[in-house]
Amino acid sequence: MATGVALVLTACGGGGSSSSGSDSGEVTFWDTSGPNESPVFKKIAEDCATKGGYKVKVETQAFDTALANYKTAAQGGQGPDVFRAEVAWVPQLAKLSYVTDLSGTDLAKDTSDFLDAPLGSTKFEGKTYAVPQVTDSLALLYNKKKLADAGVEPPKTWDELKAAAAKLGGEKSFFLNNDAYYALPFIYGEGGDLVDASAKKIVVNSDKNVKALQTAKGLLDAKAAFTSLDAGNSYTTMQAAFSSGDAAMVINGPWAVADYLKGTAFTDKANLGIAPVPGPSAGKGSAPVGGHDYVIRQGTKAKQSSIKFIQCMASVESQAAVAKELGLLPTRKSAYQNADVKANAVVAAFEPVTKVAHERAWIPEGGQLFDPLKIAYADVLAGKKEPKAALDGVATAYKDQILKDYSIG
């Protein structure tokens, strides 16, 4: 989910496809991580190349445009050798034949150390197309001092959050991000989903989801939360509100922590609290699986070097270094036993969150499901539409534009 910084868009390393078995010995890696993260990934990448006996060229791509840039380049037989793909992109790129089937390579031989949820994102139609890099989910992030001063415990349910608002300054207690991904904790908490991929059914307008959006809107109506009706700037507004101490609680992922710790409310890092997202009842909270995977472009001239590169980048040692430096969550089970990983407060707090995270549908169209939901969610929060009507509109959009071979309900 983290956004990146734009850099080289013109240099398309890796070249076209090669019919020979030779390896160029130079890996071009498109890194889609943000400015807080990219220097760490660059150093690890360069260390991997030095140890592995090949060259690596790291190019930072803006997250928001990276997928489109990759598809354009790959369509012409160009682009990077290795690409850091958001988990929802993998099945889409696999269906388009823009990434290499890794099933017969060393990268797919022993995957038992990877967590089940991120490993699920690497598969398409029974084949392996990726290796998990980092995983993430959403948690309740809170200002410990504000809650302690108000005599409030981190809420386990939405009703508890509503009740806490009276002691925390009303609507300023919680910023509700006006974005589809951030609607998922409400939906998953109620036992809902967007689609049932195995049955090829669109279920976004289910009664469970209607109730979920009623709960979110109910927080605003009860003056227990505030939001930005300018959905395009909602995330930025949330970041500023929580960093400054204006909001006592938000829901966000591990990628956001570095920004929060630069804020005036968290000059003492220990003031940042992390807890599972609330749910309709205690223990029923559930947030989506997110994260990123490594893929190899179909037609690369550096396949063997790329395999060695990913083996190193996804190793326990590399994952531990990323967790230590950035607080991002490893995808390997054994990495959580590493002393440096255990010592990172952010990783330790998010580990139980990842164990109950809800897998998204790993279908090629998965990434396209958010835009219609984002519009509907914004309409509901603004009071322009009732949840049922808004979600019926999403179901129709899914059927007409995205999942034409699915049935509704």
Residue pairs with C-beta under 8 A, 6 or more apart in sequence:
1 86
1 136
1 181
1 253
1 255
1 290
2 33
2 34
2 37
2 63
2 255
2 256
3 34
3 62
3 63
3 64
4 31
4 32
4 33
4 34
4 35
4 38
4 60
4 61
4 62
4 63
4 64
4 66
5 34
5 35
5 38
5 60
5 62
6 60
6 61
6 62
6 65
7 59
7 60
7 61
7 62
8 59
8 60
8 61
9 61
9 65
9 69
11 28
11 59
12 28
12 73
12 78
12 79
12 80
13 26
13 28
13 57
13 59
13 79
13 80
13 81
14 28
14 78
14 79
14 80
14 81
14 297
14 300
14 301
14 302
15 24
15 77
15 78
15 301
16 77
16 78
16 299
16 301
17 77
17 298
17 299
17 300
17 301
18 299
18 300
18 301
22 301
23 301
23 302
23 303
23 304
23 305
24 301
24 302
24 305
25 54
25 55
25 302
25 305
26 54
26 55
26 56
26 57
26 302
26 305
27 49
27 54
27 55
27 56
27 57
27 81
27 82
27 302
27 305
27 306
27 309
28 56
28 57
28 59
28 80
28 81
28 82
28 302
29 45
29 56
29 57
29 58
29 59
29 80
29 81
29 82
29 83
29 84
29 309
30 59
30 60
30 61
30 66
30 70
30 79
30 80
30 82
30 83
30 84
31 38
31 41
31 42
31 45
31 58
31 59
31 60
31 61
31 84
32 60
32 61
32 62
32 63
32 66
32 83
32 84
32 85
32 86
32 292
33 41
33 60
33 63
33 84
33 292
34 63
34 255
36 258
36 259
36 326
37 255
37 258
37 326
37 328
38 60
40 321
40 322
40 325
40 326
41 58
41 84
41 322
42 58
44 313
44 318
44 321
44 322
45 56
45 58
45 309
45 313
46 56
46 58
48 56
48 308
48 309
48 312
48 313
48 318
49 55
49 56
49 309
51 312
52 305
52 308
52 309
52 312
54 302
54 305
54 308
54 309
56 309
59 80
61 69
61 70
63 86
66 83
67 85
67 86
67 89
67 367
70 79
70 80
70 83
70 85
70 93
70 98
71 93
71 96
71 98
73 79
73 80
74 93
74 96
74 98
74 297
74 298
74 299
75 98
77 299
79 297
80 297
81 296
81 297
81 300
81 301
81 302
81 303
81 305
81 306
81 309
82 294
82 295
82 296
82 297
82 306
82 309
82 310
83 99
83 294
83 295
83 296
83 297
84 133
84 292
84 293
84 294
85 93
85 99
85 130
85 292
85 293
85 294
85 295
86 290
86 291
86 292
86 293
86 367
87 118
87 121
87 289
87 290
87 291
87 292
87 293
87 360
87 362
88 121
88 360
88 362
88 366
88 367
89 367
90 99
90 121
90 122
90 124
90 129
90 130
90 293
90 295
90 362
91 124
91 129
91 362
91 363
91 364
91 366
92 364
92 365
92 366
92 367
93 99
93 129
93 295
94 101
94 124
94 125
94 127
94 129
94 364
95 124
95 364
96 364
97 298
98 297
98 298
99 129
99 130
99 295
99 296
99 297
99 298
100 129
100 295
100 296
100 297
100 298
100 300
100 303
101 127
101 128
101 129
102 108
102 127
102 128
102 129
102 130
102 131
102 296
102 307
103 127
103 128
105 307
106 307
106 311
107 128
107 131
107 307
107 310
107 311
108 128
111 119
111 128
113 316
113 332
113 333
113 334
114 132
114 331
114 332
114 333
115 132
115 135
115 331
115 332
115 333
115 354
117 135
117 289
117 354
117 357
117 359
118 132
118 135
118 289
118 291
118 293
118 331
119 132
119 331
120 289
120 359
120 362
121 130
121 132
121 289
121 291
121 293
121 362
122 128
122 129
122 130
122 131
122 132
122 293
123 129
123 362
124 362
124 364
129 295
130 293
130 294
130 295
131 293
131 294
131 310
131 314
132 291
132 293
132 294
132 314
132 331
133 291
133 292
133 293
133 294
133 313
133 314
133 331
134 291
134 292
134 319
134 322
134 328
134 329
134 330
134 331
135 289
135 290
135 291
135 329
135 330
135 331
135 354
135 357
136 253
136 254
136 255
136 289
136 290
136 291
136 328
136 329
136 350
136 354
137 253
137 287
137 288
137 289
137 290
137 350
137 353
137 354
137 357
138 181
138 182
138 184
138 185
138 251
138 252
138 253
138 277
138 287
138 288
138 290
138 353
139 251
139 252
139 253
139 274
139 275
139 276
139 277
139 287
139 349
139 350
139 353
140 154
140 155
140 249
140 250
140 251
140 274
140 275
140 276
140 277
140 278
141 242
141 249
141 250
141 251
141 252
141 256
141 257
141 260
141 272
141 273
141 274
142 154
142 248
142 249
142 250
142 272
142 273
142 274
142 275
143 242
143 245
143 247
143 248
143 249
143 265
143 266
143 271
143 272
143 273
144 270
144 271
144 272
144 273
145 271
146 168
146 245
146 248
147 153
147 154
147 164
147 168
147 248
147 249
147 273
150 164
150 167
150 168
150 248
151 167
152 164
152 167
152 168
153 160
154 249
154 273
154 275
155 161
155 163
155 164
155 249
155 278
156 275
156 276
156 278
156 279
156 282
156 283
156 285
157 278
157 279
157 280
157 281
157 282
157 284
158 186
158 189
158 215
158 218
158 219
158 278
158 279
158 280
160 278
161 173
161 174
161 219
161 224
161 225
161 249
161 278
162 218
162 219
162 222
162 224
164 173
164 224
165 171
165 173
165 174
165 222
165 223
165 224
165 225
168 174
168 248
168 249
169 248
170 223
170 224
171 220
171 223
171 224
171 225
171 226
172 226
172 246
172 247
172 248
173 224
173 225
173 247
173 248
173 249
174 219
174 224
174 225
174 226
174 247
174 248
174 249
174 250
175 225
175 226
175 227
175 237
175 238
175 241
175 242
175 247
175 249
175 250
176 182
176 216
176 219
176 220
176 225
176 226
176 227
176 381
177 227
177 234
177 235
177 238
177 250
177 251
177 252
178 227
178 228
178 229
178 231
178 234
178 377
178 378
178 381
179 231
179 234
179 235
179 374
179 377
180 369
180 370
180 371
180 373
180 374
180 377
181 288
181 290
181 370
182 251
183 212
183 213
183 216
183 373
183 377
184 287
184 288
184 358
185 251
185 277
185 278
185 279
185 285
185 286
185 287
185 288
186 212
186 213
186 215
186 216
187 193
187 194
187 208
187 209
187 212
187 213
188 286
188 287
188 288
188 358
189 212
189 277
189 278
189 279
189 280
189 284
189 285
189 286
190 208
190 209
190 211
190 212
190 215
190 280
191 208
192 203
192 206
192 208
192 209
192 212
193 203
193 204
193 206
193 358
193 361
194 202
194 203
194 204
194 360
194 361
194 369
194 373
194 398
195 201
195 202
195 203
195 204
195 361
195 363
195 369
195 398
195 403
195 406
196 203
197 361
197 362
197 363
200 403
200 405
200 406
200 407
201 406
201 407
201 408
201 409
202 395
202 398
202 399
202 403
202 406
202 407
202 408
202 409
203 209
203 409
204 369
204 373
204 391
204 394
204 395
204 398
205 388
205 391
205 392
205 394
205 395
205 408
205 409
206 391
206 409
209 387
209 391
210 387
210 388
210 391
213 377
213 380
213 387
213 390
213 391
214 387
215 280
216 377
216 380
216 381
217 380
217 381
217 383
217 387
219 225
220 226
220 227
220 381
226 247
227 234
227 381
228 234
228 237
228 238
229 378
229 381
229 382
230 237
231 374
231 378
238 247
238 250
238 252
239 256
239 259
239 260
240 246
241 247
241 250
242 249
242 250
242 252
242 260
242 263
242 265
243 259
243 260
243 262
243 263
243 264
243 265
243 266
244 263
244 264
244 265
245 263
245 264
245 265
251 277
251 287
253 290
254 327
254 328
254 329
254 346
254 347
254 350
255 328
257 272
257 327
257 346
258 326
258 327
260 266
260 272
261 269
261 272
265 271
266 272
269 345
274 345
274 346
274 349
274 350
275 349
276 285
276 287
276 352
276 353
276 356
277 285
277 286
277 287
277 353
278 285
279 285
279 286
285 356
286 356
286 357
286 358
287 353
287 357
287 358
288 357
288 358
288 360
289 354
289 357
289 358
289 359
289 360
291 329
291 331
294 310
294 313
294 314
296 303
296 306
296 307
296 310
300 306
312 318
314 331
314 332
316 330
316 332
316 334
316 335
316 338
319 330
319 331
319 332
319 335
319 341
320 330
320 335
320 338
320 340
320 341
321 340
322 328
322 330
323 329
323 330
323 335
323 338
323 340
323 341
323 344
323 347
324 340
324 341
324 343
324 344
327 344
327 345
327 346
327 347
328 347
329 347
329 350
329 351
329 354
330 336
330 341
330 347
335 341
336 342
336 347
336 351
341 347
342 348
360 366
361 369
365 402
365 403
368 402
369 398
369 402
372 393
372 394
372 397
372 398
372 401
372 402
373 394
376 385
376 390
376 391
376 393
376 394
377 390
379 385
379 390
380 386
380 387
380 390
385 393
395 408
395 409
396 408
398 406
398 408
399 406
399 407
399 408
